[in-house]
Amino acid sequence: MKPPHYELFAEAGPLVFLSGQLAVQGDGKLVEGGVAAQTSQVLANIEAVLAKLDLKRTDVIKTTVWLKPGAEFAAFNDVYAEFFGDHRPARSTVYSELMLPAASIEIEAIALRRS
């Protein structure tokens, strides 16, 4: 099977669009332990991409979240709220089947480069 056909991010003016991130660790394996553990890894992956672009989590202006049906929303939301703290990006959250059957969550983000 070919690897997925996409880039980690795309820039359009001051906007940076991050592709959807899964809870994949550096070794390529999906984190186990439910939606809270997977949310933590997804957000760490987003932060790593942002750091490569000299951006921070406070530069994120919008996220889209896909939760696997049955994933506990409250557990996801607690980890998400802790990650962003007082910063509250706009967000859409839906239940959806994901491409990796063991994945509980996928998050994409839009960040704004402030000049």
C-alpha positions in Angstrom: 0.0 0.0 0.0 1.3 3.5 -0.9 1.6 6.0 1.9 -1.2 8.6 2.1 -0.9 11.4 -0.5 -0.7 14.6 1.6 1.6 17.2 3.3 1.7 17.9 7.0 0.7 21.5 6.4 0.0 24.0 3.7 0.3 27.8 3.9 -1.9 30.4 2.3 -0.9 33.9 3.3 -0.9 34.2 7.0 -2.9 31.0 7.4 -1.3 27.6 8.1 -3.5 24.5 7.6 -2.3 21.4 9.4 -3.4 18.1 8.1 -5.4 15.8 10.4 -3.2 14.3 13.1 -3.7 10.8 14.6 -2.2 9.5 17.8 0.9 8.1 16.1 4.1 8.1 18.1 7.6 8.7 16.7 8.0 4.9 16.1 4.9 5.0 13.9 2.7 3.1 16.3 -0.7 4.2 17.4 -1.0 5.1 21.2 -3.1 2.7 23.2 -5.2 3.6 26.2 -8.4 5.2 24.9 -9.4 8.6 23.8 -7.7 10.6 26.6 -4.3 9.1 25.8 -4.8 9.4 22.1 -5.9 13.0 22.4 -2.7 13.9 24.3 -0.6 12.3 21.6 -2.6 14.0 18.8 -2.1 17.4 20.4 1.6 16.7 21.0 1.9 15.9 17.3 0.1 19.2 16.4 2.4 21.1 18.7 5.5 19.5 17.0 4.3 20.6 13.6 3.6 24.1 14.8 7.1 24.3 16.4 8.7 23.4 13.1 6.9 26.4 11.7 7.8 28.7 14.6 4.2 28.7 15.7 2.6 28.0 19.1 -0.6 26.5 20.3 -1.9 30.0 20.9 -1.6 30.6 17.1 -4.3 28.0 16.5 -7.5 29.7 15.5 -9.7 26.7 14.5 -9.7 22.9 15.0 -11.8 20.2 13.5 -12.1 17.0 15.6 -13.3 13.6 14.6 -14.1 11.2 17.4 -14.8 7.5 16.7 -18.4 6.6 17.6 -18.4 5.6 21.2 -15.4 7.6 22.2 -16.0 9.5 25.4 -16.5 13.2 24.6 -15.8 14.4 28.2 -12.4 12.6 28.3 -11.4 14.1 25.0 -12.7 17.6 26.1 -10.8 17.5 29.4 -7.4 16.8 27.7 -8.2 19.4 24.9 -9.1 22.1 27.5 -6.0 21.4 29.5 -3.8 21.7 26.4 -5.2 25.0 25.2 -5.8 26.5 28.7 -7.3 30.0 28.4 -6.9 30.0 24.6 -10.1 28.9 23.0 -9.8 28.3 19.2 -13.1 27.8 17.3 -13.9 24.1 17.1 -16.1 21.6 15.3 -16.4 18.2 16.8 -18.2 15.2 15.2 -18.4 11.5 15.6 -17.1 9.6 12.5 -15.4 6.3 11.6 -11.7 6.9 11.1 -9.3 5.4 8.5 -7.3 3.5 11.2 -9.8 1.2 13.0 -7.8 1.5 16.3 -7.8 5.3 16.2 -10.3 7.1 18.5 -9.6 10.6 17.4 -8.2 12.8 14.6 -7.7 16.6 14.8 -6.8 19.1 12.1 -5.9 22.7 12.9 -5.7 26.1 11.3 -3.1 28.5 12.7 -2.6 32.2 12.0 0.9 33.7 11.5 0.8 37.0 13.3 3.1 39.7 11.9 
